[in-house]
Amino acid sequence: MDRSIPQHRVEPFIASVENLFRMMLKQKVEAGAARLGPSGLTGSHVRATIGLSGDVIGSVSLLMPEDASIQAVADFVGKRVPFGSEDFCDAVGELSNMITGGAVCRIPDRSIGIGCPVVVMAS
């Protein structure tokens, strides 16, 4: 079964991630192939998920391994924040919120509601 997602459906999200990491975090990211199903990420990581409603129903997840998330949060807030702390989770939630908002702005002619981020730590 083909679990890939059509490129035109994920382009707004890829562009939003690339823009956020380039402009705010001064980091370069490269998108892999989008697909349905489990991420395959093992080890300690963080996931922030935001629900979408309206003309587009689903969810957006930002998933990062521990090391990458620590660096992203440090670049975002300007200092190192302990992995898993309340401030860390708030920062990851805000990054996911900005990515989702940026993607929604790139989807024309649709009314899309954005929920609050839910951040989950895994080790």
Disulfide bonds with the S-S distance in Angstrom:
none
